[in-house]
């Protein structure tokens, strides 16, 4: 009997379209003999829809027309299992679309990759692929991630953190950055990816502009010193806290003289036939680094992955300061674009095998979790009204 696998993608995120691309790529590579693939698309209004046409990337050219051929749906737990049912209940006939055995979130960005969706799935007690709630939240919040990694001795750049209510004192913000770092600096939203809202502050005027732009996408931002002679290196990790391994390292290649890889450079790439997600980005694989640097980055990636309690596949992005040869962890992507499959193929791990290993890791975690007691028998409610209307909490 096939396993009912719900692939969840889209969502209320600025990386919505990237999620669609990543999910369609993955669904095309999954083992159709083993899994009954159920595409579940989340609109930008957080509505759930399912239908076969959601597996075709060309269908997304006209989303309103696409949804007319799909069914709005919702997950429910009943009689010890999770089901996908029609959102608009029919008076006659079955409203069951399918039982669901496991979920595979392929989502990017806030409201979906940051632990929110993972918490929903965990509440349903539905096995799901990828990082759990805490690791997802930590991975999304760049400031929290830096604090945790720095405390554990991992190499990260120092930074300043500001909230939107600090905008009324923007001169004080600028003065603090100038005093701590000078110029240039990098300004980024704390909880976004895909280069959205990220820019460089080269002087006071451009810093103010960068701050204002970053606050358009998030209510908290992070400012850190800019590594001017920079080499970016990315490395993927597969596994869980018990055991993990690193992929080959890649070096993204700038398509222009821009200081920061843009959203378009990462996902559009100017290629024909539509975007192929992160596979579109020009890159050197393996990266042009020394054997010592390669070993350090791959080991550090695995250690950080396990320290943060990650699961499935992540991509950890590093920076090398070419002037000092220092290596820094830049950020961790708990659900990387295209699931970083292109970093595993050089190691002989085909995309289908990568997806299978991710699913098995999710099943393993759910089995381990099921052995933990989350409830215990008590007669507290049988005591009736002896607590009074306000109850008792000590």
N, C-alpha and C positions, 0 to 999 in steps of 0.2 A: 504494500500500500504506500502511495506517495505521501510525503510530508507536506502539509499545507504551510507555505512560506509567504508571509505578507511582506512585501517590499514597500516601505513607507518613504515618501520623498516629497520635496516641495517645501511648503510651510511659509510662515510669516517671517521672512528673512530677506535681507538684501542679496543673499546668495541663493535665492530661490531657483533661478534658471540654471545655475551651476549644479544644484542638486538634481534637477531633472536630467541633465546630461549624464551625470555620474550614475544615476539609478538605471537609466535605459541601457547604458554600457554594461552594467553589472547583470541586469536581467537577461541580456542577450547571451551572456557567457555562462549562466547557471545551468546546472545539470537538469534538463527537463525530464529525464527518465526517473530521477529521484525525487524532484520537488514539483509540486503543483504551485506555480508562481502566481501570486495574487497581487497585482500592482495596486497600491493605495496612494493616491495623489492628494496632497494637502494644498489647498489653494492659499493665496495670500491673505484670505480671510479665515484661515484655519478650518475650512470645511474638508471633509473626507469624501473622496470619490473613488470608485473602482470600475474597471472595464478593460477589456482586451486591448483597445486602441491606445491605452496609456503606455503600452510597451513600444510604441512606434514614435520616434523622436519627431518625425514630420507632422504628426497630429497636433503638436504643440504650437504650430504656426498660427492656429486659430483656436485658442483655448475655449471661448464660449461655445463654438461649434463642437468642439471635442466633448465638452461636458454634457451636451445634449444626447450624446451616444453612450454616456456612462451612468452609473447609479450612485447617488449620494448614500453614504453608509456611515456606520458607527460601530465601534468595538464594544461588546458587552461580555461580562462573565456570568455564566449561568450553569448550574449543575456541574461545577467542577471543571469547566472548560471555557475557552474564549471563543466567541463567535463574531463574525462580521455580518451585520444585518442591515436591512434597508433603513435609511433615516426616515423616509416617509412610508409609514406602515400601510400595507394593503389590507383591506377588510377581508378579502378572501385569498386563499392560497398562502404559500410559505413566504416568510420575509427573510429567511435565512439565505445568505449569499454563500458563506462557507465557514466551516470550523477553521480555526487558526492554531497551528502548533507552535510556531515561532515567528518572531518579527525581525526584519532586517532593516533598521533605519539607515537610509543613505541620504543624510541631510547635512546641510552646512549652515552655520551661523546661529544668531540669537533665536531664542524661542523653540529651537529644535535640537541643535547640537549641544546646547549648554546645560543639559540635564533635565530640562522641562519635559521633553518627550520621553526620555528614559524613565523619569519618575512616573509618568502616566502608565507606561508599559509595566513597570515594576508593581504598581498598584493593582494592575490587572493580574499579576502573577503570571505574566506571559514571558517566556524566555525571549531575550532579544540580543542581537549581535552588537558587539562593540563595548565601549567603556560604560561603566555604571554611572549612577547619578553624580557621585562626588567627583570622580575622575573627569567626567564630562564638564562639570561646572568649573573645576580648577583649570582644565585645559583651555576653556574659553576665556577666562578672566586672566589677562596677561599679567596684571599686577599681582594677584594672588599666586599665580604660577611662579613668578620671579621670587617672591618672598619665600615660598616653600623650597624652591630649588637652591636659593642662596643660603638658607639656613642649613641645608644638607651638604653644602660645600660645592655645589655645581657652579660652573662659571656663567654668570649672567651680568649684563650691564646694569649699572645703577639707573634709577629713574625718579621722576616726580609724578605724583598722581593728583589729578584735580577732578572736581565734580562740577556739574553745570551751575550750581549756585555760586561757584567761584567766579563766574563770568562777570559779575558786578564789580569785581576787583581785578580786572584783567591786567592792570599795570603791576599789581603785586605779584601775579602769576609770572609775568614776564621777568620781573626783577629777580624772583627766586630762581628761575631757569638760568638767567644770565649769570647770577652769582655762583650757581652750582656747576654749570656746564660750559657756559659761553656758547659760541656758535661754531658750526651748525648743529642743529638738533633734529631729531625725528619725532613727529607728533602723530599719534595713532589712537583711534578709539580702543578702549580696553577690551571690548568683547566682539570684535569683528575680524573677519579674515578676507582673503582674496584681494588684499591691498585697498579695500574700500575705506575712504576717509583718511588714508595715510599720506603725509606730505612732509617736506623738509622745510624747516625754518632756518634761513640763512642769515637773517638779520631781524631787527625788532618788527619791522612792518610785515615781513613774510611769516614771522612766528605768530603774530596776532591773526593773520589770515588763516594760517594752518589750524590754530586753535578753534577759531569760529567754524571752520569747515568740519573738523573732527566732531564738534558738538552737534552737528546736524545729524549725525548717525548714532550717537550714544550719549548717555548722560554722565559718563566718566571717561576721561582720557588719560593717556600716559605719554610722558615726554622723556626721551632718553638721549644721551649724546650720540652724535652721528659718527660712525666709523667711515672716515673719508676714503681710505684705501681699502676697499672691502671686497672680499670674495664670499659669495653665498654658497653654502653646501647644505643639501637636504639628504636625510637618511630615514628610511621607513623601518618600523619595528613590528614584528608579528609575534603574538603570544599572549601570556598573562603574567600575573605577579610571580607565579611559580617558575616559569621558564619562558624565555623570549630570545629572538634572534634578530639580527640587523640585516637589512638589504644591502645592496651596493650603494655607494654615495653618488649623488648627481650634483652637477653645477649648472644652475640656470644661467642662460646666456641672454644678455640684454639685447633687445632688438633695435635699440637706439642708444643715445647718450644719456637717457634719463637716469636719474639716481635710484629710482624705485621702480620695480617691475609693476606695471599697471594691470588692472583687471583685464583689459583687452589683450595685453601681451600674454597673460596667463591662459586665457580661455578662447580667444578668437584667433589670433595668430595669422590671420589673413589667408588661411587655407581654404580650398574649395570643398564643397560638400557639407558645409556646416561644421560647427565646433566639435572637437573630440575631447573636450574637457582639458584637464591638465596635460593630457598626452599631446596637445597642440603646442605647448611651450617648447621653445628651442632649449636644448640642454646638452651637456657633455656627460655621457655615462660610459665608463666610470669618470668621476670628477678628476680634474687635473690638480691633484694634491699629492703630497709625499706619502709613502707607506706609513710613516709615523703618524701623520695627521689623519689618514684614513682609519687607522687602528684606534686612535684616540676618539674620533668622532663616533665611530660605530659602537665602541664600548660605552661611551658616555650616553649615547642614545638609548641603549638597552638599560643601563642603570637608571636613567631618568624615567623611562617607561615603567619599570618595575617599582620604583620609589613612589610614583604618583598613582600606582594601582591601576594602570591601564589594561585594556583587554582588546583583542582583535588586532586591527591594523591601525597604526598611527603614522604620521610623518613628522619628524622633528627637524626644524630648520635651524641651521647654525650660521654664524658669521665668523670669518677669519679676518682679523686685523692684519693686513699684509705688512704694515710697518713694524709691528711688534711680534707677529706670529701668534698672537693670543687667539684662542678659540672661545666663542661664547654661544650659549644656547639662546636663540632668538625667540622661538615659540614652538608649541606643540599643537598639531592638528589632529584631534581625536577621531575625526572622520575626514581624511584627506580627499581632495578632489581626485576623481577616478580611482579612489581607494589605493592610489600609489601603485597600481599593478605594474606599471612600466619600470619600477625599481626592483621588482621581483623576477620578472622574466629573464634578466641577465643571469640570475642565480639558478635558472632552470625551473622556477615555480610558475607554471602557467596560470592564467587568470582564473580558470575554473577551479584549479587546486587551491588557489589563494582563498577564494570564496568559500570553498568547502571547509578549509581549516578554520576560517572565521566562524562559520556556523557551528562546528564541533566545539570550539572554545566557548561559545555561548551556551550550548547544551551542558558542557562540563560545569560551568559556573552555576547554572540553574540546579543541577543535581546536587552540588555542594551546598547551595543555599537552602535546598529543601530539607537538609539534615539539621538545620538550625531551628530551635524552638522560638517562635515569635509570639506565642500565647501560652498561658497556663491557666489551669482550672482554678476558679475562685467562686466563693458564694457571696461576694460583696453585693450583687444586685438582688439576691434573694432576701436581703435584709429590709427591702422595701423603703418606706419613708423615714426610717430612723435617722437618715442623714439630713433631712430637711430639704427644702427646694434648692438650696445652694450647694448641696453636696459637701464634700470635705476633701481638702487637698493639703498635704503637709510636705 
